Structure formats: structure tokens, C-alpha cells
Amino acid sequence: MLEFNGLWTISNCKKTESLVEKSKAISWLSDFSQDFVETCILADCDQLYVKNKIQPILKGLTR
């Protein structure tokens, strides 16, 4: 099972620089960019599975 320990970090940031990084991370995780797909392949993870698992978390972060 996949664990996204970094999601806790991006969900609790306060500084402006951290908020920019949070936005970039959410954007990267929300996309099917070539980089995202390649990362999933290298991690031997199905990108659809990853996307489906993180969508509820991302929706909570963008409220």
C-alpha cells in the first residue's frame, strides 16, 4: 500500500515559500504530467491507482 508521508507536510505549511511549494505539489499530484507518469512507473505503481487514492486528500487540501 502506498503512503504519502509528504502530504502531511504540504497540508500543514504556513510560510509563503511553503505555500508556493504546497501549490506546486498539489498541482503535480493532480496532473497526469509526463513526470508524474514516469515517477509512478519507476515506483512500480499504477498511476490511476495513485490518482484515485490521493484525490480525496487533495480535495481536502484545496478547500
N, CA, C and O atoms as a CHARMM CRD file, in Angstrom:
* protein
*
  252
    1    1 MET  N      0.84200  -1.18800   0.00000 PROA 1      0.00000
    2    1 MET  CA     0.00000   0.00000   0.00000 PROA 1      0.00000
    3    1 MET  C      0.88400   1.24700   0.00000 PROA 1      0.00000
    4    1 MET  O      1.91200   1.30500   0.67400 PROA 1      0.00000
    5    2 LEU  N      0.46000   2.22300  -0.76200 PROA 2      0.00000
    6    2 LEU  CA     1.22800   3.45900  -0.85400 PROA 2      0.00000
    7    2 LEU  C      0.95700   4.35600   0.33700 PROA 2      0.00000
    8    2 LEU  O     -0.16700   4.44200   0.83200 PROA 2      0.00000
    9    3 GLU  N      1.99700   5.01200   0.78000 PROA 3      0.00000
   10    3 GLU  CA     1.84400   6.00400   1.82600 PROA 3      0.00000
   11    3 GLU  C      2.43000   7.31100   1.32300 PROA 3      0.00000
   12    3 GLU  O      3.51700   7.32700   0.74600 PROA 3      0.00000
   13    4 PHE  N      1.73000   8.38000   1.53400 PROA 4      0.00000
   14    4 PHE  CA     2.20400   9.68800   1.10400 PROA 4      0.00000
   15    4 PHE  C      2.51400  10.52100   2.33700 PROA 4      0.00000
   16    4 PHE  O      1.73200  11.38600   2.73000 PROA 4      0.00000
   17    5 ASN  N      3.66100  10.25000   2.94100 PROA 5      0.00000
   18    5 ASN  CA     4.06200  10.98100   4.14100 PROA 5      0.00000
   19    5 ASN  C      4.24000  12.46300   3.86600 PROA 5      0.00000
   20    5 ASN  O      4.05100  13.28100   4.76600 PROA 5      0.00000
   21    6 GLY  N      4.59500  12.82400   2.65200 PROA 6      0.00000
   22    6 GLY  CA     4.79000  14.22300   2.30400 PROA 6      0.00000
   23    6 GLY  C      3.50100  15.02200   2.30400 PROA 6      0.00000
   24    6 GLY  O      3.53800  16.24700   2.42500 PROA 6      0.00000
   25    7 LEU  N      2.35700  14.35600   2.17000 PROA 7      0.00000
   26    7 LEU  CA     1.08700  15.08200   2.15800 PROA 7      0.00000
   27    7 LEU  C      0.83900  15.77700   3.49100 PROA 7      0.00000
   28    7 LEU  O      0.27100  16.86900   3.52100 PROA 7      0.00000
   29    8 TRP  N      1.25600  15.15900   4.59100 PROA 8      0.00000
   30    8 TRP  CA     1.09800  15.80500   5.88800 PROA 8      0.00000
   31    8 TRP  C      1.89600  17.09200   5.90300 PROA 8      0.00000
   32    8 TRP  O      1.42700  18.11600   6.40100 PROA 8      0.00000
   33    9 THR  N      3.09400  17.04100   5.36100 PROA 9      0.00000
   34    9 THR  CA     3.96000  18.21700   5.33300 PROA 9      0.00000
   35    9 THR  C      3.33400  19.33900   4.52300 PROA 9      0.00000
   36    9 THR  O      3.29500  20.48000   4.98500 PROA 9      0.00000
   37   10 ILE  N      2.83800  19.04100   3.31700 PROA 10     0.00000
   38   10 ILE  CA     2.27600  20.10400   2.49000 PROA 10     0.00000
   39   10 ILE  C      0.93400  20.59000   3.01600 PROA 10     0.00000
   40   10 ILE  O      0.50400  21.69000   2.66900 PROA 10     0.00000
   41   11 SER  N      0.26800  19.80200   3.84000 PROA 11     0.00000
   42   11 SER  CA    -1.02700  20.23400   4.36000 PROA 11     0.00000
   43   11 SER  C     -0.88700  21.15100   5.57100 PROA 11     0.00000
   44   11 SER  O     -1.85200  21.81400   5.94800 PROA 11     0.00000
   45   12 ASN  N      0.28600  21.20300   6.18300 PROA 12     0.00000
   46   12 ASN  CA     0.47100  21.98000   7.40500 PROA 12     0.00000
   47   12 ASN  C      1.45800  23.13500   7.27400 PROA 12     0.00000
   48   12 ASN  O      1.94800  23.63200   8.28800 PROA 12     0.00000
   49   13 CYS  N      1.75700  23.56600   6.07700 PROA 13     0.00000
   50   13 CYS  CA     2.73900  24.63400   5.89900 PROA 13     0.00000
   51   13 CYS  C      2.08400  26.00400   6.07500 PROA 13     0.00000
   52   13 CYS  O      0.89600  26.17900   5.80500 PROA 13     0.00000
   53   14 LYS  N      2.88500  26.97400   6.53500 PROA 14     0.00000
   54   14 LYS  CA     2.36300  28.31100   6.81900 PROA 14     0.00000
   55   14 LYS  C      3.10800  29.42000   6.08100 PROA 14     0.00000
   56   14 LYS  O      2.48400  30.39300   5.66000 PROA 14     0.00000
   57   15 LYS  N      4.40500  29.30100   5.91700 PROA 15     0.00000
   58   15 LYS  CA     5.19200  30.36600   5.30400 PROA 15     0.00000
   59   15 LYS  C      4.85100  30.51200   3.83100 PROA 15     0.00000
   60   15 LYS  O      4.42400  29.55400   3.18600 PROA 15     0.00000
   61   16 THR  N      5.04200  31.72000   3.29800 PROA 16     0.00000
   62   16 THR  CA     4.72800  31.99800   1.89700 PROA 16     0.00000
   63   16 THR  C      5.45800  31.04700   0.96000 PROA 16     0.00000
   64   16 THR  O      4.85900  30.49000   0.04000 PROA 16     0.00000
   65   17 GLU  N      6.75700  30.86400   1.19500 PROA 17     0.00000
   66   17 GLU  CA     7.53000  29.94800   0.35200 PROA 17     0.00000
   67   17 GLU  C      6.95800  28.53900   0.42900 PROA 17     0.00000
   68   17 GLU  O      6.86600  27.84600  -0.58500 PROA 17     0.00000
   69   18 SER  N      6.57800  28.12000   1.61600 PROA 18     0.00000
   70   18 SER  CA     5.99600  26.79300   1.78700 PROA 18     0.00000
   71   18 SER  C      4.64700  26.68800   1.08400 PROA 18     0.00000
   72   18 SER  O      4.31300  25.64400   0.52500 PROA 18     0.00000
   73   19 LEU  N      3.87700  27.76900   1.11500 PROA 19     0.00000
   74   19 LEU  CA     2.58000  27.75700   0.44300 PROA 19     0.00000
   75   19 LEU  C      2.74100  27.63600  -1.06300 PROA 19     0.00000
   76   19 LEU  O      1.92800  26.99100  -1.72500 PROA 19     0.00000
   77   20 VAL  N      3.78200  28.24900  -1.60800 PROA 20     0.00000
   78   20 VAL  CA     4.07300  28.11500  -3.03900 PROA 20     0.00000
   79   20 VAL  C      4.43200  26.67100  -3.35100 PROA 20     0.00000
   80   20 VAL  O      3.95500  26.10700  -4.33600 PROA 20     0.00000
   81   21 GLU  N      5.27400  26.07300  -2.51100 PROA 21     0.00000
   82   21 GLU  CA     5.66000  24.67500  -2.71200 PROA 21     0.00000
   83   21 GLU  C      4.44800  23.75500  -2.56600 PROA 21     0.00000
   84   21 GLU  O      4.31900  22.77100  -3.29400 PROA 21     0.00000
   85   22 LYS  N      3.56400  24.08100  -1.62400 PROA 22     0.00000
   86   22 LYS  CA     2.33900  23.30500  -1.44100 PROA 22     0.00000
   87   22 LYS  C      1.50500  23.34100  -2.71700 PROA 22     0.00000
   88   22 LYS  O      1.00500  22.31100  -3.17200 PROA 22     0.00000
   89   23 SER  N      1.36200  24.52400  -3.28600 PROA 23     0.00000
   90   23 SER  CA     0.59100  24.67600  -4.51600 PROA 23     0.00000
   91   23 SER  C      1.20100  23.87500  -5.66400 PROA 23     0.00000
   92   23 SER  O      0.48800  23.22600  -6.42900 PROA 23     0.00000
   93   24 LYS  N      2.52800  23.92900  -5.77400 PROA 24     0.00000
   94   24 LYS  CA     3.21600  23.16300  -6.82000 PROA 24     0.00000
   95   24 LYS  C      3.01800  21.66300  -6.62400 PROA 24     0.00000
   96   24 LYS  O      2.78000  20.92900  -7.58400 PROA 24     0.00000
   97   25 ALA  N      3.11800  21.21400  -5.37300 PROA 25     0.00000
   98   25 ALA  CA     2.96500  19.78600  -5.08400 PROA 25     0.00000
   99   25 ALA  C      1.54900  19.31500  -5.40300 PROA 25     0.00000
  100   25 ALA  O      1.36500  18.24800  -5.99000 PROA 25     0.00000
  101   26 ILE  N      0.55900  20.10000  -5.02100 PROA 26     0.00000
  102   26 ILE  CA    -0.83100  19.73900  -5.30900 PROA 26     0.00000
  103   26 ILE  C     -1.06500  19.70000  -6.80900 PROA 26     0.00000
  104   26 ILE  O     -1.72800  18.79400  -7.31300 PROA 26     0.00000
  105   27 SER  N     -0.52900  20.66800  -7.51800 PROA 27     0.00000
  106   27 SER  CA    -0.66000  20.69300  -8.97400 PROA 27     0.00000
  107   27 SER  C     -0.02100  19.46100  -9.60300 PROA 27     0.00000
  108   27 SER  O     -0.60900  18.83600 -10.48600 PROA 27     0.00000
  109   28 TRP  N      1.17900  19.11200  -9.15100 PROA 28     0.00000
  110   28 TRP  CA     1.88800  17.95100  -9.69800 PROA 28     0.00000
  111   28 TRP  C      1.10600  16.66700  -9.43300 PROA 28     0.00000
  112   28 TRP  O      1.00000  15.81000 -10.31000 PROA 28     0.00000
  113   29 LEU  N      0.55900  16.53500  -8.22200 PROA 29     0.00000
  114   29 LEU  CA    -0.19200  15.33000  -7.87000 PROA 29     0.00000
  115   29 LEU  C     -1.55200  15.28000  -8.55900 PROA 29     0.00000
  116   29 LEU  O     -2.11900  14.19900  -8.71500 PROA 29     0.00000
  117   30 SER  N     -2.08000  16.41400  -8.96700 PROA 30     0.00000
  118   30 SER  CA    -3.39000  16.46500  -9.61300 PROA 30     0.00000
  119   30 SER  C     -3.32300  16.18800 -11.10400 PROA 30     0.00000
  120   30 SER  O     -4.33600  15.86900 -11.72600 PROA 30     0.00000
  121   31 ASP  N     -2.15800  16.30500 -11.66700 PROA 31     0.00000
  122   31 ASP  CA    -1.94500  16.16800 -13.10600 PROA 31     0.00000
  123   31 ASP  C     -1.53300  14.76300 -13.50900 PROA 31     0.00000
  124   31 ASP  O     -1.09000  13.96300 -12.68400 PROA 31     0.00000
  125   32 PHE  N     -1.68700  14.48700 -14.77300 PROA 32     0.00000
  126   32 PHE  CA    -1.08800  13.29000 -15.36000 PROA 32     0.00000
  127   32 PHE  C      0.06800  13.73900 -16.24100 PROA 32     0.00000
  128   32 PHE  O      0.19700  13.29800 -17.38300 PROA 32     0.00000
  129   33 SER  N      0.90800  14.61800 -15.70600 PROA 33     0.00000
  130   33 SER  CA     2.06500  15.08900 -16.46600 PROA 33     0.00000
  131   33 SER  C      2.99000  13.91400 -16.74700 PROA 33     0.00000
  132   33 SER  O      2.93900  12.88700 -16.06900 PROA 33     0.00000
  133   34 GLN  N      3.81600  14.07700 -17.73200 PROA 34     0.00000
  134   34 GLN  CA     4.76400  13.01600 -18.08400 PROA 34     0.00000
  135   34 GLN  C      5.65300  12.67700 -16.89000 PROA 34     0.00000
  136   34 GLN  O      5.98200  11.51100 -16.66900 PROA 34     0.00000
  137   35 ASP  N      6.03500  13.68100 -16.13300 PROA 35     0.00000
  138   35 ASP  CA     6.87100  13.46300 -14.95500 PROA 35     0.00000
  139   35 ASP  C      6.14700  12.61000 -13.91400 PROA 35     0.00000
  140   35 ASP  O      6.74600  11.71100 -13.32400 PROA 35     0.00000
  141   36 PHE  N      4.86000  12.88700 -13.68700 PROA 36     0.00000
  142   36 PHE  CA     4.06500  12.10100 -12.74300 PROA 36     0.00000
  143   36 PHE  C      3.97900  10.65200 -13.19800 PROA 36     0.00000
  144   36 PHE  O      4.17300   9.73300 -12.40200 PROA 36     0.00000
  145   37 VAL  N      3.69000  10.44800 -14.47600 PROA 37     0.00000
  146   37 VAL  CA     3.56500   9.09500 -15.02800 PROA 37     0.00000
  147   37 VAL  C      4.89300   8.35300 -14.89900 PROA 37     0.00000
  148   37 VAL  O      4.91500   7.19700 -14.47700 PROA 37     0.00000
  149   38 GLU  N      5.99400   9.00300 -15.25600 PROA 38     0.00000
  150   38 GLU  CA     7.30700   8.36300 -15.16900 PROA 38     0.00000
  151   38 GLU  C      7.66900   8.02300 -13.72800 PROA 38     0.00000
  152   38 GLU  O      8.25800   6.97600 -13.46200 PROA 38     0.00000
  153   39 THR  N      7.31800   8.90400 -12.80200 PROA 39     0.00000
  154   39 THR  CA     7.58200   8.63700 -11.39200 PROA 39     0.00000
  155   39 THR  C      6.81100   7.41000 -10.92700 PROA 39     0.00000
  156   39 THR  O      7.35500   6.56900 -10.21200 PROA 39     0.00000
  157   40 CYS  N      5.55500   7.30200 -11.32600 PROA 40     0.00000
  158   40 CYS  CA     4.75600   6.12800 -10.96600 PROA 40     0.00000
  159   40 CYS  C      5.34500   4.85700 -11.56500 PROA 40     0.00000
  160   40 CYS  O      5.39400   3.82000 -10.90300 PROA 40     0.00000
  161   41 ILE  N      5.78600   4.93300 -12.80500 PROA 41     0.00000
  162   41 ILE  CA     6.39000   3.76800 -13.45500 PROA 41     0.00000
  163   41 ILE  C      7.65000   3.35100 -12.71000 PROA 41     0.00000
  164   41 ILE  O      7.84000   2.16800 -12.42600 PROA 41     0.00000
  165   42 LEU  N      8.50900   4.30900 -12.39300 PROA 42     0.00000
  166   42 LEU  CA     9.74400   3.99700 -11.67200 PROA 42     0.00000
  167   42 LEU  C      9.46600   3.42600 -10.28300 PROA 42     0.00000
  168   42 LEU  O     10.23700   2.61000  -9.77800 PROA 42     0.00000
  169   43 ALA  N      8.37200   3.85300  -9.67200 PROA 43     0.00000
  170   43 ALA  CA     7.99600   3.34900  -8.35000 PROA 43     0.00000
  171   43 ALA  C      7.19700   2.05500  -8.44400 PROA 43     0.00000
  172   43 ALA  O      6.79000   1.49500  -7.42600 PROA 43     0.00000
  173   44 ASP  N      6.97500   1.58200  -9.66400 PROA 44     0.00000
  174   44 ASP  CA     6.19700   0.36600  -9.91800 PROA 44     0.00000
  175   44 ASP  C      4.78100   0.49300  -9.34800 PROA 44     0.00000
  176   44 ASP  O      4.25600  -0.43000  -8.72500 PROA 44     0.00000
  177   45 CYS  N      4.18100   1.66400  -9.58100 PROA 45     0.00000
  178   45 CYS  CA     2.82100   1.94200  -9.12000 PROA 45     0.00000
  179   45 CYS  C      1.94400   2.30200 -10.30900 PROA 45     0.00000
  180   45 CYS  O      2.38900   2.96400 -11.24600 PROA 45     0.00000
  181   46 ASP  N      0.71700   1.86600 -10.26200 PROA 46     0.00000
  182   46 ASP  CA    -0.25000   2.22400 -11.29400 PROA 46     0.00000
  183   46 ASP  C     -0.70000   3.66700 -11.07300 PROA 46     0.00000
  184   46 ASP  O     -1.21300   4.00800 -10.00700 PROA 46     0.00000
  185   47 GLN  N     -0.50500   4.51000 -12.08700 PROA 47     0.00000
  186   47 GLN  CA    -0.82800   5.92600 -11.91500 PROA 47     0.00000
  187   47 GLN  C     -2.30700   6.17700 -11.65100 PROA 47     0.00000
  188   47 GLN  O     -2.64100   7.12500 -10.94100 PROA 47     0.00000
  189   48 LEU  N     -3.19500   5.36600 -12.19400 PROA 48     0.00000
  190   48 LEU  CA    -4.62400   5.53400 -11.90600 PROA 48     0.00000
  191   48 LEU  C     -4.93000   5.21700 -10.44700 PROA 48     0.00000
  192   48 LEU  O     -5.73400   5.89700  -9.81000 PROA 48     0.00000
  193   49 TYR  N     -4.28500   4.18100  -9.92700 PROA 49     0.00000
  194   49 TYR  CA    -4.46000   3.82400  -8.51800 PROA 49     0.00000
  195   49 TYR  C     -3.99200   4.97500  -7.62300 PROA 49     0.00000
  196   49 TYR  O     -4.68600   5.37600  -6.68900 PROA 49     0.00000
  197   50 VAL  N     -2.80600   5.49300  -7.92600 PROA 50     0.00000
  198   50 VAL  CA    -2.25100   6.59700  -7.13900 PROA 50     0.00000
  199   50 VAL  C     -3.18900   7.79400  -7.19700 PROA 50     0.00000
  200   50 VAL  O     -3.51900   8.38100  -6.16600 PROA 50     0.00000
  201   51 LYS  N     -3.61500   8.15200  -8.39400 PROA 51     0.00000
  202   51 LYS  CA    -4.50100   9.30900  -8.57200 PROA 51     0.00000
  203   51 LYS  C     -5.80100   9.13200  -7.77700 PROA 51     0.00000
  204   51 LYS  O     -6.25500  10.06100  -7.10900 PROA 51     0.00000
  205   52 ASN  N     -6.39500   7.94100  -7.85300 PROA 52     0.00000
  206   52 ASN  CA    -7.64500   7.68600  -7.13200 PROA 52     0.00000
  207   52 ASN  C     -7.45900   7.72300  -5.62000 PROA 52     0.00000
  208   52 ASN  O     -8.36000   8.15500  -4.90100 PROA 52     0.00000
  209   53 LYS  N     -6.32000   7.28200  -5.13100 PROA 53     0.00000
  210   53 LYS  CA    -6.06900   7.27500  -3.69300 PROA 53     0.00000
  211   53 LYS  C     -5.80800   8.67800  -3.14100 PROA 53     0.00000
  212   53 LYS  O     -6.17500   8.97600  -2.00400 PROA 53     0.00000
  213   54 ILE  N     -5.18100   9.53300  -3.93500 PROA 54     0.00000
  214   54 ILE  CA    -4.82800  10.85200  -3.41000 PROA 54     0.00000
  215   54 ILE  C     -5.88800  11.91700  -3.66500 PROA 54     0.00000
  216   54 ILE  O     -5.84100  12.98000  -3.04400 PROA 54     0.00000
  217   55 GLN  N     -6.83600  11.66600  -4.55400 PROA 55     0.00000
  218   55 GLN  CA    -7.85400  12.68000  -4.86600 PROA 55     0.00000
  219   55 GLN  C     -8.62100  13.15700  -3.63400 PROA 55     0.00000
  220   55 GLN  O     -8.77100  14.36600  -3.46000 PROA 55     0.00000
  221   56 PRO  N     -9.11400  12.26200  -2.76800 PROA 56     0.00000
  222   56 PRO  CA    -9.83600  12.76400  -1.58500 PROA 56     0.00000
  223   56 PRO  C     -8.95000  13.62000  -0.67600 PROA 56     0.00000
  224   56 PRO  O     -9.41900  14.58800  -0.07800 PROA 56     0.00000
  225   57 ILE  N     -7.68100  13.26100  -0.57600 PROA 57     0.00000
  226   57 ILE  CA    -6.75000  14.03100   0.25100 PROA 57     0.00000
  227   57 ILE  C     -6.53000  15.40800  -0.36000 PROA 57     0.00000
  228   57 ILE  O     -6.55300  16.41900   0.34300 PROA 57     0.00000
  229   58 LEU  N     -6.31600  15.44200  -1.67100 PROA 58     0.00000
  230   58 LEU  CA    -6.07900  16.71500  -2.35300 PROA 58     0.00000
  231   58 LEU  C     -7.29300  17.62800  -2.27500 PROA 58     0.00000
  232   58 LEU  O     -7.15000  18.84200  -2.12600 PROA 58     0.00000
  233   59 LYS  N     -8.48300  17.05700  -2.37300 PROA 59     0.00000
  234   59 LYS  CA    -9.69700  17.87600  -2.27100 PROA 59     0.00000
  235   59 LYS  C     -9.77700  18.54300  -0.90500 PROA 59     0.00000
  236   59 LYS  O    -10.21500  19.68800  -0.79400 PROA 59     0.00000
  237   60 GLY  N     -9.35800  17.83200   0.12800 PROA 60     0.00000
  238   60 GLY  CA    -9.34000  18.40500   1.46900 PROA 60     0.00000
  239   60 GLY  C     -8.31200  19.50600   1.62700 PROA 60     0.00000
  240   60 GLY  O     -8.50700  20.42700   2.42100 PROA 60     0.00000
  241   61 LEU  N     -7.21900  19.42500   0.88100 PROA 61     0.00000
  242   61 LEU  CA    -6.15200  20.42400   0.97700 PROA 61     0.00000
  243   61 LEU  C     -6.47800  21.70600   0.23800 PROA 61     0.00000
  244   61 LEU  O     -5.95200  22.76500   0.58300 PROA 61     0.00000
  245   62 THR  N     -7.32900  21.63500  -0.76300 PROA 62     0.00000
  246   62 THR  CA    -7.59300  22.80500  -1.60100 PROA 62     0.00000
  247   62 THR  C     -8.85400  23.55800  -1.19200 PROA 62     0.00000
  248   62 THR  O     -9.26300  24.48500  -1.89100 PROA 62     0.00000
  249   63 ARG  N     -9.46800  23.19200  -0.09800 PROA 63     0.00000
  250   63 ARG  CA   -10.67800  23.89100   0.37000 PROA 63     0.00000
  251   63 ARG  C    -10.36000  25.25300   0.88400 PROA 63     0.00000
  252   63 ARG  O    -11.25800  25.97600   1.31600 PROA 63     0.00000
